[in-house]
Amino acid sequence: MTDYSKIDFSPIIEASADEVVTESYVRDVALPSGGVLALITLDNGRDHTRPNTLGPRTLQGLERVLDEQRSRAAAGEIRAVAITGKPFIFAAGADLSKVSTLATEQNARLMAQYGHRVLGKLGTLGVPSFAFVNGLALGGAMEIALNSDYRTLDASAAALAFPEVFLGIIPGWGGATLVPNLIGIEKALEIIVSNPLKNNRMLKPKQAYEMGLFDAMFGAASFLEQSIAWADGVIAGRTKVDRPNVPGKLERLTKWPAAIKIARDTLKARIGTAAKAPYVALDLLSAAKDNDIERGFEREDEALAQLISSDQFAASIYAFDLVQKRAKRPAGAPDRELARPVKKVGVIGAGLMASQFALLFARKLRVPVLITDLDQSRVDKGLDYIRGEIDKMQEKGRLSADDANQVKALVSGTTDKTLYADCDWVIEAVFEELGVKQQVFAEIEPIISPEAILATNTSSLSVEEIGANLAHPERLVGFHFFNPVAVMPLIEVVKVPATDDPTLATAMAVAKKLGKSAVITADRPGFVVNRLLAKVMGEAARALDEGTPLPVVERALAPIGLPMGPFELIDLVGWKVAAHVQDTMVHAFPDRFYASENLHRLAEVDGPLVKTKLGKVEDLSKAGRKVVVLGKTAVSEEEILRRVEDELAGEIRIMLDEGVVAAAEDIDLCLILGAGWPFQAGGATPYLDRVGASERAAGGAFHDPRIQGAR
């Protein structure tokens, strides 16, 4: 077994000179029953916007403090040790900036081993150890708690999670070994594998407590005092700690392997096999049934060493930085102070998309929202939908009764467009046809104030052409949502040459208030996401036209790790919509985009493709769809993948040369947030660099140095 005490960790400590260190401060607390509890408080000296993190120098400081407490315990000076965090924050886990800069295989192994050495000391102090988790606790912070003998939780903690798989790694400081042996394999699979892959879903305190991750939960008002009193009861023997979710022998023999198999099959059907981390996590959780903690920690060491030094981790950290940093400081955004207040919103249309807009604006901005349509029956249908969705949110606990009533009261509908007169922001959600959109703006512009902003949700039409007849084109902006509106985090904010800074600043401010990430794009066909998805769909359609079976086309893009195949994606967006987008791109760039009549033939049959229960797409003929084979030779999966890679690389180079966005990073941000491009790929451009498509089709790499693991 690994003797962590004999390992030299100086290489990673010396390489972390610029780390923002989270200090471990100690104060003695008198216990009600007598004696002293040594309370360690983690605090990096920053406000709540900069959570505690756990880098090599932080671990060094914590180790020194734990060694001191072990000596005090041996001398009889203390009866227990507890660890907590600064107000509202326990810790945000490992310092990812340090992990990514130390990403050689050797350093990665040292990081894993150092965490095991330091956190492992919480169980060898000679007195009971307690974790008082008083707020945000992610990843390594949860593992501090797990390595402690006992755990309490603040009922108001903001977020609790093991997000590692989301970032291309695994919980490697004990989580993959200790969690299943504390709460059982099924719950462990949920929080370590499933939740990270559901947009990094967090646990609420009550969930974490009921699962058995914590022994007691107390309210925020007196959390520390109650935790200390509870700990005193445990130490004195008055309080018995019951852990009913600890798995027994029968569960390890029967339920454990079955749960792992189901999880593995589910993963393959849902995300394919491109992402490594989820499957490594499954392997670790499967092996943890031996309940051999020391061997489990060694398995975690090796897994982290391989994953942290991999391409997927480097790409995941790049993607994480895009979402956490670049998305919060959008390239090309004007001064925020130029944004105008939005006190009333108008939505032109009352169909499904328009109703989703109205609901989102009312919920997030909490301002009056007016919808209109051609007749009152359509308006009433839209209002009924909105109220029904609000009721569902209330039933699920996402809105209180008061909030639900308030949001309902904010939304109104009419056929009288003159009521748009006092709106500050009016967005159209009408049929995707240039003349229709021009007409509705021609009707609305004379009604609204000169400073009111007009927004269009067009997905492929020219925003400038939509506003060609406006008296004030400077107040027009593209505001392209993705479906489903409430879920998809991206908005493409389209700036035309006439758009002024106050309009653009207001659009960016509105997007932020809606809880969305906005990327500014130029007014070019398809903007970013649809332009590149049209490339993918076009190559898929070309292969189908050549006689390639549909399942082969669906499988071809699996190495990229996209959440679904090209035709499954078309199922989601709709075949008619896909055909329209493809036509738009072919019309704009006939020499670069592929036109397929089969897309239109397939769009003539209502409904999605036929799927089995395992999610496999059946042959189109079984769905009653006629495909005309235009070629005579089917192409291989490898050829389809290469075509897609090269076409994407070439088109992205053209888009950057055209100034569609400021940089390659914005392309990747759009694809990650708007098309579900996987974190472990890092978006499109790092992936295209790694597979050589950038060199083959775009004249050189998009990133220098390339975003890849240590070699």
KOLVEX-282237 format. One line per 5 residues: their letters; for each residue x, y, z of C-alpha. Coordinates in steps of 0.25 Angstrom, whole numbers, plus 2048, in hexadecimal, padded with zeros to 3 digits. Example, Ala and Ser with C-alpha at 12.3 -4.5 7.8 and 13.67 -1.06 7.14 Angstrom:
<pts>
as> 831/7EE/81F ~ 837/7FC/81D;
</pts>
This chain:
<pts>
mtdys> 800/800/800 ~ 804/80E/7FD ~ 80B/815/809 ~ 807/823/807 ~ 810/828/812;
kidfs> 81D/825/80A ~ 819/82C/7FD ~ 820/839/7FA ~ 815/843/7F6 ~ 81F/84F/7F4;
piiea> 81E/84F/7E5 ~ 80F/853/7E5 ~ 811/85D/7F1 ~ 81C/864/7EB ~ 814/865/7DE;
sadev> 809/86C/7E5 ~ 810/879/7EA ~ 804/882/7E4 ~ 7F9/87A/7EB ~ 7EE/881/7F2;
vtesy> 7F0/87A/7FF ~ 7E4/876/808 ~ 7EA/877/816 ~ 7E6/86D/821 ~ 7E3/876/82E;
vrdva> 7E2/86F/83B ~ 7DB/873/848 ~ 7D7/86B/854 ~ 7C8/86A/858 ~ 7C4/865/866;
lpsgg> 7BA/859/865 ~ 7AE/859/86E ~ 7B2/84C/874 ~ 7C0/851/877 ~ 7CD/851/86F;
vlali> 7D1/858/862 ~ 7CD/856/853 ~ 7D8/85C/84A ~ 7D0/863/83F ~ 7D7/865/831;
tldng> 7D1/86F/828 ~ 7D4/86F/819 ~ 7D6/87E/814 ~ 7DD/883/808 ~ 7DB/892/80C;
rdhtr> 7D2/895/801 ~ 7C3/899/801 ~ 7B8/88F/7FD ~ 7BA/891/7EE ~ 7C8/88A/7EF;
pntlg> 7C5/87C/7F6 ~ 7D0/875/7FE ~ 7D7/86B/7F5 ~ 7E1/860/7F8 ~ 7EE/861/7F1;
prtlq> 7FC/85A/7F5 ~ 800/866/7FE ~ 7F2/866/805 ~ 7F3/857/807 ~ 801/859/80D;
glerv> 7FC/863/817 ~ 7F0/85A/81B ~ 7FA/84E/81D ~ 802/857/826 ~ 7F6/85A/82E;
ldeqr> 7F1/84C/82F ~ 7FF/847/833 ~ 7FE/851/83E ~ 7F1/84D/843 ~ 7F5/83E/843;
sraaa> 800/842/84C ~ 7F7/84A/855 ~ 7ED/83E/855 ~ 7F9/835/85A ~ 7FC/83E/865;
geira> 7ED/83E/86A ~ 7EB/84D/866 ~ 7DF/84B/85D ~ 7D3/842/85C ~ 7D0/844/84E;
vaitg> 7D3/84B/841 ~ 7C9/852/838 ~ 7CB/859/82A ~ 7C1/863/824 ~ 7C2/86F/81A;
kpfif> 7C1/87E/81A ~ 7B3/883/819 ~ 7AA/87C/80F ~ 7B5/874/809 ~ 7BC/868/80D;
aagad> 7C4/866/800 ~ 7C3/865/7F1 ~ 7CC/859/7F0 ~ 7D9/858/7EA ~ 7E0/864/7E4;
lskvs> 7DD/861/7D5 ~ 7E7/86C/7D0 ~ 7F2/865/7D8 ~ 7EE/857/7D4 ~ 7EE/85B/7C5;
tlate> 7FC/861/7C6 ~ 801/855/7CD ~ 7FB/84B/7C2 ~ 807/842/7C0 ~ 804/833/7C3;
qnarl> 80E/834/7CE ~ 809/841/7D4 ~ 7FA/83C/7D3 ~ 7FE/82F/7DB ~ 804/838/7E6;
maqyg> 7F8/841/7E7 ~ 7EF/835/7E9 ~ 7F9/82F/7F3 ~ 7FB/83C/7FA ~ 7EC/83D/7FC;
hrvlg> 7EB/82F/802 ~ 7F6/831/80B ~ 7F1/83E/811 ~ 7E2/83B/811 ~ 7E5/82D/817;
klgtl> 7EB/834/823 ~ 7DD/838/827 ~ 7DB/829/82B ~ 7E8/827/833 ~ 7E8/833/83C;
gvpsf> 7E6/82A/849 ~ 7D9/832/84C ~ 7CC/832/844 ~ 7CC/83C/838 ~ 7C0/844/833;
afvng> 7BD/84B/827 ~ 7B3/857/829 ~ 7AF/85A/81A ~ 7A9/868/81B ~ 7A7/86B/80D;
lalgg> 7AC/868/7FE ~ 7B3/85B/7FE ~ 7B8/855/7F1 ~ 7C1/84A/7ED ~ 7CD/84A/7F6;
ameia> 7C6/851/801 ~ 7BB/846/801 ~ 7C7/83D/803 ~ 7CC/844/80F ~ 7BF/841/815;
lnsdy> 7BF/833/811 ~ 7CD/830/817 ~ 7C8/836/824 ~ 7C2/82D/82E ~ 7B5/834/82F;
rtlda> 7AE/83F/827 ~ 7A4/84A/829 ~ 79D/853/81E ~ 797/861/81E ~ 789/860/818;
saaal> 78B/86C/810 ~ 798/868/809 ~ 798/86D/7FB ~ 79D/861/7F3 ~ 7A3/853/7F6;
afpev> 7A8/84B/7EB ~ 7B3/842/7E5 ~ 7B5/849/7D8 ~ 7C1/842/7D3 ~ 7BC/839/7C8;
flgii> 7B6/846/7C2 ~ 7C4/84B/7C1 ~ 7CA/83E/7BC ~ 7D0/838/7C9 ~ 7CB/831/7D5;
pgwgg> 7C9/833/7E4 ~ 7D8/82F/7E7 ~ 7DA/833/7F6 ~ 7D1/828/7FB ~ 7C4/82B/7F4;
atlvp> 7C3/81F/7EB ~ 7C7/815/7F6 ~ 7C0/81B/802 ~ 7B2/820/7FC ~ 7AD/812/7F8;
nligi> 7B1/80C/805 ~ 7AA/816/80D ~ 79D/818/805 ~ 79C/80C/7FC ~ 79F/80A/7ED;
ekale> 792/80F/7E7 ~ 793/81D/7EE ~ 7A2/81E/7EB ~ 7A0/81C/7DC ~ 795/827/7DD;
iivsn> 79E/831/7E3 ~ 7AC/82E/7DD ~ 7A8/82A/7CF ~ 79A/82E/7CB ~ 799/83C/7D2;
plknn> 7A6/841/7CB ~ 7A0/83D/7BE ~ 793/844/7C0 ~ 79A/852/7BE ~ 7A1/850/7CB;
rmlkp> 795/84E/7D4 ~ 797/852/7E3 ~ 791/84C/7EF ~ 788/853/7F9 ~ 78C/852/807;
kqaye> 77F/84A/80B ~ 783/840/7FF ~ 791/83E/804 ~ 78D/83C/812 ~ 782/832/80F;
mglfd> 78C/82A/806 ~ 794/828/812 ~ 7A0/831/80E ~ 79F/839/81B ~ 79B/834/829;
amfga> 793/841/82E ~ 78E/84D/828 ~ 78B/85B/82F ~ 785/868/82B ~ 78E/874/827;
asfle> 78B/87D/833 ~ 793/875/83D ~ 79A/86A/834 ~ 7A7/86B/83B ~ 7A2/86B/849;
qsiaw> 799/85F/846 ~ 7A4/858/83F ~ 7AD/859/84B ~ 7A2/855/854 ~ 79F/849/84C;
adgvi> 7AE/845/84B ~ 7AF/846/85A ~ 7A3/83C/85B ~ 7AA/833/852 ~ 7B8/834/859;
agrtk> 7B1/832/867 ~ 7A9/826/862 ~ 79B/82D/863 ~ 799/82D/854 ~ 798/821/84C;
vdrpn> 79C/822/83D ~ 793/819/834 ~ 797/817/826 ~ 78C/80E/820 ~ 791/810/811;
vpgkl> 79E/809/813 ~ 79E/7FD/80A ~ 79D/7EF/80F ~ 7A4/7E2/80A ~ 798/7DE/802;
erltk> 797/7EC/7FB ~ 7A6/7EB/7F7 ~ 7A4/7DD/7F1 ~ 797/7DF/7E9 ~ 792/7ED/7E8;
wpaai> 7A0/7F3/7E6 ~ 7A4/7EC/7D9 ~ 796/7EE/7D3 ~ 795/7FD/7D6 ~ 7A3/7FE/7CF;
kiard> 79E/7F7/7C3 ~ 792/7FF/7C1 ~ 79A/80C/7C3 ~ 7A4/808/7B8 ~ 799/804/7AE;
tlkar> 792/811/7B1 ~ 79E/819/7AF ~ 7A1/812/7A2 ~ 793/815/79D ~ 793/824/7A2;
igtaa> 7A1/829/79F ~ 7A9/81E/797 ~ 7B7/81A/79B ~ 7BF/826/797 ~ 7BF/82C/7A5;
kapyv> 7C9/825/7AE ~ 7C6/82A/7BC ~ 7B8/824/7BE ~ 7BD/816/7BB ~ 7CA/818/7C4;
aldll> 7C0/81C/7CF ~ 7B8/810/7CC ~ 7C4/807/7CD ~ 7C8/80D/7DB ~ 7BA/80C/7E0;
saakd> 7B9/7FE/7DC ~ 7C6/7FA/7E2 ~ 7C3/801/7EF ~ 7B9/7F6/7F3 ~ 7C6/7EF/7F9;
ndier> 7C5/7FA/804 ~ 7D4/7FA/804 ~ 7D7/809/807 ~ 7E6/809/805 ~ 7E5/801/7F8;
gfere> 7DA/80A/7F3 ~ 7E2/817/7F6 ~ 7ED/811/7ED ~ 7E3/80E/7E2 ~ 7DF/81D/7E3;
deala> 7EE/821/7E2 ~ 7F0/81A/7D5 ~ 7E3/81E/7CF ~ 7E6/82D/7D2 ~ 7F4/82C/7CD;
qliss> 7EE/827/7BF ~ 7E3/830/7BE ~ 7E9/83D/7C3 ~ 7F4/83B/7B8 ~ 7EA/838/7AD;
dqfaa> 7E5/840/7A2 ~ 7D7/840/7A7 ~ 7DB/846/7B4 ~ 7E3/852/7AD ~ 7D7/854/7A4;
siyaf> 7CD/853/7B0 ~ 7D5/85E/7B7 ~ 7D5/867/7AB ~ 7C6/865/7A9 ~ 7C4/868/7B8;
dlvqk> 7CC/875/7B7 ~ 7C3/879/7AB ~ 7B6/877/7B3 ~ 7BB/87C/7C0 ~ 7C3/888/7BB;
rakrp> 7C2/88C/7AC ~ 7B3/88B/7AD ~ 7B2/894/7B8 ~ 7BB/89F/7B1 ~ 7B6/89E/7A2;
agapd> 7BF/8A2/797 ~ 7BA/8AF/791 ~ 7B0/8B3/79B ~ 7AE/8C2/79E ~ 7AF/8C8/7AB;
relar> 7A4/8C3/7B4 ~ 7A0/8D1/7B9 ~ 79B/8D4/7AB ~ 790/8C9/7AD ~ 782/8CF/7AE;
pvkkv> 778/8CA/7B8 ~ 76D/8C0/7B3 ~ 760/8C2/7BB ~ 757/8BC/7B2 ~ 758/8B1/7A7;
gviga> 750/8AF/79A ~ 750/8A1/793 ~ 74B/8A1/785 ~ 744/894/783 ~ 73D/88A/78D;
glmas> 742/87C/787 ~ 74A/872/78F ~ 757/87A/78D ~ 751/887/790 ~ 74A/882/79D;
qfall> 757/87C/7A2 ~ 75E/88A/7A0 ~ 753/891/7A7 ~ 754/887/7B3 ~ 763/889/7B4;
farkl> 762/898/7B4 ~ 758/898/7BE ~ 75F/88E/7C7 ~ 76D/894/7C6 ~ 76A/8A3/7C4;
rvpvl> 75D/8A4/7CD ~ 758/8AF/7C4 ~ 74B/8AF/7BC ~ 74B/8A7/7AF ~ 741/8A9/7A4;
itdld> 73E/89F/799 ~ 736/8A1/78D ~ 731/899/781 ~ 728/89A/775 ~ 71B/895/77D;
qsrvd> 717/894/78B ~ 716/885/78B ~ 725/884/788 ~ 728/88E/793 ~ 720/886/79D;
kgldy> 727/879/799 ~ 734/87F/79B ~ 730/885/7A9 ~ 72A/877/7AD ~ 737/871/7A9;
irgei> 73F/87B/7B2 ~ 736/879/7BE ~ 737/86A/7BD ~ 746/86A/7BD ~ 746/873/7C9;
dkmqe> 73D/869/7D0 ~ 746/85E/7CD ~ 752/866/7D3 ~ 74A/869/7DF ~ 747/85A/7E1;
kgrls> 756/856/7DF ~ 75A/861/7EA ~ 761/869/7E0 ~ 758/875/7E3 ~ 751/879/7F0;
addan> 742/87B/7EF ~ 744/88A/7F1 ~ 74E/88A/7E5 ~ 745/882/7DC ~ 73A/88C/7DE;
qvkal> 743/898/7DC ~ 748/892/7CF ~ 73A/88E/7CA ~ 736/89D/7CD ~ 741/8A2/7C5;
vsgtt> 73D/89C/7B8 ~ 732/8A1/7AF ~ 72D/89F/7A1 ~ 725/8A7/797 ~ 723/8A9/788;
dktly> 725/8B8/78A ~ 733/8BC/786 ~ 732/8CA/78B ~ 734/8C5/799 ~ 743/8C3/795;
adcdw> 744/8D2/796 ~ 74B/8D2/7A4 ~ 754/8C6/7A1 ~ 763/8C7/7A3 ~ 766/8BA/79C;
vieav> 75E/8B3/791 ~ 762/8A6/78B ~ 75C/89F/77F ~ 759/890/77F ~ 751/88F/772;
feelg> 753/886/766 ~ 761/885/760 ~ 75E/88C/753 ~ 765/89A/750 ~ 758/8A1/74B;
vkqqv> 750/89D/757 ~ 75B/8A2/761 ~ 75C/8AF/75A ~ 74D/8B1/75A ~ 74C/8AF/769;
faeie> 757/8B9/76C ~ 751/8C3/762 ~ 744/8C2/76A ~ 74B/8C3/778 ~ 755/8CE/775;
piisp> 74C/8DA/774 ~ 745/8D5/781 ~ 751/8D4/78B ~ 75A/8DF/790 ~ 766/8E3/789;
eaila> 770/8DD/793 ~ 768/8CF/794 ~ 771/8C4/78E ~ 76C/8BA/784 ~ 772/8AC/784;
tntss> 770/8A0/77A ~ 771/892/77E ~ 775/88E/76F ~ 77D/881/76E ~ 782/883/760;
lsvee> 77D/890/75A ~ 785/89D/758 ~ 782/8A6/764 ~ 786/8B2/75B ~ 77C/8AE/751;
iganl> 771/8AC/75B ~ 774/8BA/760 ~ 776/8C0/752 ~ 769/8C8/752 ~ 76A/8CD/760;
ahper> 76B/8DC/763 ~ 775/8D9/76F ~ 77D/8CD/76B ~ 787/8D1/776 ~ 77D/8CB/780;
lvgfh> 77C/8BD/779 ~ 784/8B1/77F ~ 784/8A2/77C ~ 780/89A/789 ~ 781/88C/785;
ffnpv> 77C/882/78F ~ 77E/873/78E ~ 773/868/791 ~ 76F/865/79C ~ 76F/874/7A0;
avmpl> 76F/872/7AF ~ 77A/867/7AE ~ 785/86B/7A4 ~ 78F/875/7A9 ~ 793/87C/79D;
ievvk> 78E/889/796 ~ 794/88D/789 ~ 794/89D/789 ~ 795/8A1/77B ~ 79A/8AF/778;
vpatd> 798/8B5/76B ~ 7A0/8C1/766 ~ 795/8CB/76A ~ 793/8C6/778 ~ 797/8D0/782;
dptla> 79F/8CE/790 ~ 793/8D0/799 ~ 78B/8C6/791 ~ 796/8BC/792 ~ 799/8BE/7A0;
tamav> 78A/8BD/7A4 ~ 789/8B0/79C ~ 795/8AA/7A4 ~ 78F/8AF/7B1 ~ 782/8A8/7AE;
akklg> 789/89B/7AA ~ 790/89B/7B8 ~ 783/89E/7C0 ~ 77D/893/7B8 ~ 788/88A/7BE;
ksavi> 78E/888/7B0 ~ 79C/889/7AA ~ 79C/892/79E ~ 7A6/892/793 ~ 7A7/89D/789;
tadrp> 7A7/899/77B ~ 7A7/8A0/76D ~ 79B/8A0/764 ~ 79F/894/75C ~ 796/889/757;
gfvvn> 794/87F/762 ~ 79C/887/76C ~ 7A5/87D/773 ~ 79D/870/778 ~ 794/86E/76C;
rllak> 79E/871/762 ~ 7A7/866/768 ~ 79C/85C/76B ~ 798/85E/75C ~ 7A6/859/758;
vmgea> 7A4/84D/761 ~ 796/84A/75C ~ 79A/84D/74E ~ 7A5/842/74E ~ 79B/838/755;
arald> 791/83B/74A ~ 79C/839/73F ~ 7A0/82C/745 ~ 791/827/745 ~ 78F/82C/737;
egtpl> 79B/823/733 ~ 794/817/738 ~ 79B/816/746 ~ 791/80F/750 ~ 78C/819/75A;
pvver> 791/812/767 ~ 79F/813/761 ~ 79E/822/75F ~ 799/823/76D ~ 7A5/81B/773;
alapi> 7AF/823/76A ~ 7B0/82F/773 ~ 7B1/827/780 ~ 7C0/82A/782 ~ 7BD/839/784;
glpmg> 7B4/835/78F ~ 7A8/83E/78B ~ 79B/83B/793 ~ 794/836/787 ~ 796/832/779;
pfeli> 792/83B/76E ~ 785/835/76A ~ 781/834/779 ~ 784/843/77A ~ 77B/845/76E;
dlvgw> 770/83E/775 ~ 772/848/781 ~ 772/854/779 ~ 768/84F/76E ~ 76A/84B/760;
kvaah> 763/857/75A ~ 76C/860/762 ~ 778/859/75E ~ 775/859/750 ~ 772/868/750;
vqdtm> 77F/86B/757 ~ 787/862/74D ~ 780/86A/742 ~ 784/877/748 ~ 792/873/749;
vhafp> 792/86D/73B ~ 78C/87A/735 ~ 797/882/73C ~ 7A3/87A/739 ~ 79F/870/72E;
drfya> 7AD/86C/72C ~ 7B0/868/73A ~ 7A3/862/740 ~ 79C/855/73B ~ 78E/855/736;
senlh> 786/848/738 ~ 778/846/732 ~ 777/83A/73C ~ 776/844/747 ~ 769/849/741;
rlaev> 764/83C/73E ~ 766/837/74C ~ 760/844/751 ~ 753/841/74A ~ 750/835/754;
dgplv> 74C/83A/762 ~ 752/835/76F ~ 760/831/773 ~ 769/825/76E ~ 765/818/774;
ktklg> 76D/814/780 ~ 76F/808/788 ~ 76E/808/797 ~ 77D/808/797 ~ 77D/815/78F;
kvedl> 783/80F/782 ~ 77D/815/775 ~ 776/80C/76C ~ 777/80B/75D ~ 76F/817/757;
skagr> 767/80E/74F ~ 761/808/75B ~ 75C/816/75E ~ 755/817/751 ~ 75F/821/74C;
kvvvl> 764/820/73D ~ 773/823/73B ~ 778/824/72D ~ 786/81F/72B ~ 78E/828/722;
gktav> 79B/821/723 ~ 79F/813/721 ~ 7AA/811/72C ~ 7A7/812/73B ~ 7B2/819/743;
seeei> 7B8/814/750 ~ 7B7/81A/75E ~ 7C5/81E/75D ~ 7C3/826/750 ~ 7B7/82D/755;
lrrve> 7BE/831/762 ~ 7CA/836/75A ~ 7C1/83E/750 ~ 7BA/844/75C ~ 7C7/848/763;
delag> 7CD/84E/757 ~ 7C0/856/753 ~ 7BF/85C/761 ~ 7CD/860/762 ~ 7CC/867/754;
eirim> 7BF/86E/757 ~ 7C4/872/765 ~ 7D1/878/75F ~ 7C8/880/755 ~ 7BF/885/760;
ldegv> 7CB/88A/768 ~ 7D0/891/75C ~ 7C2/897/75A ~ 7C2/89C/768 ~ 7B5/895/76B;
vaaae> 7BA/894/77A ~ 7C7/89A/780 ~ 7CF/88D/782 ~ 7CE/87E/781 ~ 7CB/87E/790;
didlc> 7BD/884/78D ~ 7BB/879/782 ~ 7BD/86E/78D ~ 7B5/876/797 ~ 7A9/876/78E;
lilga> 7AA/867/78A ~ 7AC/863/799 ~ 7A0/86B/79E ~ 797/86B/791 ~ 79A/85D/78B;
gwpfq> 79E/855/797 ~ 7AC/853/792 ~ 7B3/84B/79D ~ 7BC/851/7A7 ~ 7C6/845/7A5;
aggat> 7C8/84A/797 ~ 7CA/858/79B ~ 7C0/85D/790 ~ 7C3/85C/781 ~ 7D1/863/77F;
pyldr> 7D9/85B/789 ~ 7D4/84E/784 ~ 7D6/852/776 ~ 7E5/856/779 ~ 7E7/848/780;
vgase> 7E2/840/775 ~ 7E9/847/76A ~ 7DD/84D/763 ~ 7E2/85C/766 ~ 7EF/858/75E;
raagg> 7E8/851/753 ~ 7DD/85B/750 ~ 7E0/868/757 ~ 7EE/86B/755 ~ 7F3/869/763;
afhdp> 7EF/867/771 ~ 7E4/870/778 ~ 7EC/870/785 ~ 7FB/871/788 ~ 7FF/86A/790;
riqga> 7F5/85F/78E ~ 7EB/85C/799 ~ 7EF/84E/79C ~ 7F4/845/7A7 ~ 802/844/7AC;
r> 80B/83C/7A3;
</pts>
